Amino acid sequence: MNWPSCDHLFHQDCVGEWRNRNETCPLCRGKDEKLIEENAAHRAQRNEEESADEARSARIMEHFRRRLLQIGTPSNALEEIEVARLTRLFQARENAYDLTLSDLGTMDQAQMPAPVS
């Protein structure tokens, strides 16, 4: 294979790997304009694909973010009624628990022996 810019002759297998990593002749460093253009086109295509992937990922993430924000938000009247019922139930249980703790504290104090003088 002849290097396009300088006509140096190389074996295809020997220079193939070099061309994958470099855009210049291994001997004189002459630039291969066609290879430079091809590599630029490949980079531009890769950048477009990456941008499209990033945009797609952003849309997916936004979709899931919105779904997560909806968790716990009633979507209809029946759900609203159920959420209100459960809220009252848990508040009543929490109040009963607090009263039980308060009663236990009062009982502990009542059962304590009086200080001996």
C-alpha positions as a Markdown table, in Angstrom:
| # | Residue | x | y | z |
|---|---|---|---|---|
| 1 | Met | 0.0 | 0.0 | 0.0 |
| 2 | Asn | 1.3 | 3.5 | -0.9 |
| 3 | Trp | 0.8 | 6.2 | 1.7 |
| 4 | Pro | -1.4 | 8.8 | -0.1 |
| 5 | Ser | 0.5 | 12.0 | 0.7 |
| 6 | Cys | 4.1 | 10.8 | 0.1 |
| 7 | Asp | 3.8 | 7.5 | -1.8 |
| 8 | His | 5.9 | 5.6 | 0.7 |
| 9 | Leu | 5.3 | 1.9 | 0.3 |
| 10 | Phe | 4.1 | -0.3 | 3.2 |
| 11 | His | 2.7 | -3.8 | 3.6 |
| 12 | Gln | -1.1 | -3.5 | 4.3 |
| 13 | Asp | -1.0 | -5.6 | 7.4 |
| 14 | Cys | 2.0 | -3.7 | 8.8 |
| 15 | Val | 0.6 | -0.2 | 8.3 |
| 16 | Gly | -3.1 | -1.1 | 9.0 |
| 17 | Glu | -2.8 | -0.8 | 12.8 |
| 18 | Trp | -0.7 | 2.4 | 12.4 |
| 19 | Arg | -3.5 | 4.0 | 10.3 |
| 20 | Asn | -6.1 | 3.1 | 12.9 |
| 21 | Arg | -4.2 | 5.2 | 15.5 |
| 22 | Asn | -2.5 | 7.9 | 13.3 |
| 23 | Glu | -3.3 | 10.1 | 10.3 |
| 24 | Thr | 0.4 | 10.6 | 9.2 |
| 25 | Cys | 2.9 | 8.5 | 7.4 |
| 26 | Pro | 5.1 | 6.5 | 9.8 |
| 27 | Leu | 8.3 | 7.6 | 7.9 |
| 28 | Cys | 7.9 | 11.3 | 7.0 |
| 29 | Arg | 4.8 | 12.2 | 9.0 |
| 30 | Gly | 3.0 | 13.4 | 5.9 |
| 31 | Lys | -0.7 | 13.8 | 6.5 |
| 32 | Asp | -3.3 | 11.6 | 4.8 |
| 33 | Glu | -6.0 | 14.1 | 4.1 |
| 34 | Lys | -8.5 | 11.5 | 3.1 |
| 35 | Leu | -8.0 | 9.6 | 6.3 |
| 36 | Ile | -8.3 | 12.8 | 8.3 |
| 37 | Glu | -11.6 | 13.5 | 6.6 |
| 38 | Glu | -12.8 | 10.0 | 7.2 |
| 39 | Asn | -11.8 | 10.1 | 10.9 |
| 40 | Ala | -13.5 | 13.5 | 11.3 |
| 41 | Ala | -16.7 | 12.1 | 9.7 |
| 42 | His | -16.6 | 9.0 | 12.0 |
| 43 | Arg | -16.1 | 11.3 | 15.1 |
| 44 | Ala | -19.0 | 13.5 | 14.0 |
| 45 | Gln | -21.2 | 10.5 | 13.5 |
| 46 | Arg | -20.2 | 9.0 | 16.9 |
| 47 | Asn | -20.8 | 12.4 | 18.6 |
| 48 | Glu | -24.3 | 12.5 | 17.0 |
| 49 | Glu | -25.1 | 9.0 | 18.2 |
| 50 | Glu | -23.8 | 9.8 | 21.7 |
| 51 | Ser | -26.0 | 13.0 | 21.7 |
| 52 | Ala | -29.0 | 11.0 | 20.6 |
| 53 | Asp | -28.3 | 8.4 | 23.3 |
| 54 | Glu | -27.9 | 11.1 | 25.9 |
| 55 | Ala | -31.2 | 12.7 | 24.9 |
| 56 | Arg | -32.9 | 9.4 | 25.0 |
| 57 | Ser | -31.5 | 8.7 | 28.4 |
| 58 | Ala | -32.6 | 12.1 | 29.6 |
| 59 | Arg | -36.2 | 11.4 | 28.4 |
| 60 | Ile | -36.2 | 8.1 | 30.2 |
| 61 | Met | -34.9 | 9.5 | 33.4 |
| 62 | Glu | -37.5 | 12.3 | 33.3 |
| 63 | His | -40.2 | 9.8 | 32.8 |
| 64 | Phe | -39.1 | 7.8 | 35.8 |
| 65 | Arg | -38.6 | 10.9 | 37.9 |
| 66 | Arg | -42.2 | 11.9 | 37.1 |
| 67 | Arg | -43.5 | 8.4 | 38.0 |
| 68 | Leu | -41.6 | 8.5 | 41.3 |
| 69 | Leu | -43.1 | 11.9 | 42.2 |
| 70 | Gln | -46.6 | 10.4 | 41.7 |
| 71 | Ile | -46.0 | 7.7 | 44.3 |
| 72 | Gly | -48.3 | 8.4 | 47.2 |
| 73 | Thr | -50.4 | 10.8 | 45.2 |
| 74 | Pro | -54.0 | 9.6 | 44.8 |
| 75 | Ser | -55.0 | 9.3 | 41.2 |
| 76 | Asn | -58.8 | 9.2 | 41.8 |
| 77 | Ala | -61.5 | 9.8 | 44.4 |
| 78 | Leu | -61.5 | 6.2 | 45.7 |
| 79 | Glu | -57.8 | 6.4 | 46.3 |
| 80 | Glu | -58.2 | 9.7 | 48.0 |
| 81 | Ile | -60.8 | 8.2 | 50.4 |
| 82 | Glu | -58.5 | 5.2 | 51.1 |
| 83 | Val | -55.5 | 7.4 | 51.8 |
| 84 | Ala | -57.6 | 9.6 | 54.1 |
| 85 | Arg | -58.9 | 6.5 | 56.0 |
| 86 | Leu | -55.4 | 5.1 | 56.4 |
| 87 | Thr | -54.0 | 8.4 | 57.5 |
| 88 | Arg | -56.7 | 8.6 | 60.2 |
| 89 | Leu | -56.0 | 5.0 | 61.2 |
| 90 | Phe | -52.3 | 5.5 | 61.6 |
| 91 | Gln | -52.8 | 8.8 | 63.5 |
| 92 | Ala | -55.2 | 7.0 | 65.9 |
| 93 | Arg | -52.6 | 4.2 | 66.4 |
| 94 | Glu | -49.8 | 6.8 | 67.0 |
| 95 | Asn | -52.0 | 8.6 | 69.5 |
| 96 | Ala | -52.8 | 5.3 | 71.3 |
| 97 | Tyr | -49.1 | 4.5 | 71.4 |
| 98 | Asp | -48.3 | 7.9 | 72.9 |
| 99 | Leu | -51.0 | 7.5 | 75.5 |
| 100 | Thr | -49.7 | 4.0 | 76.4 |
| 101 | Leu | -46.2 | 5.3 | 76.9 |
| 102 | Ser | -47.6 | 8.1 | 79.0 |
| 103 | Asp | -49.6 | 5.7 | 81.1 |
| 104 | Leu | -46.6 | 3.4 | 81.6 |
| 105 | Gly | -44.6 | 6.4 | 82.8 |
| 106 | Thr | -47.3 | 7.3 | 85.2 |
| 107 | Met | -47.6 | 3.7 | 86.5 |
| 108 | Asp | -43.8 | 3.5 | 86.9 |
| 109 | Gln | -43.9 | 6.6 | 89.1 |
| 110 | Ala | -46.9 | 5.3 | 91.1 |
| 111 | Gln | -45.2 | 2.0 | 91.8 |
| 112 | Met | -41.9 | 3.5 | 92.9 |
| 113 | Pro | -41.4 | 3.2 | 96.7 |
| 114 | Ala | -41.5 | 6.4 | 98.6 |
| 115 | Pro | -38.0 | 7.7 | 99.6 |
| 116 | Val | -37.0 | 6.5 | 103.0 |
| 117 | Ser | -36.1 | 9.3 | 105.4 |
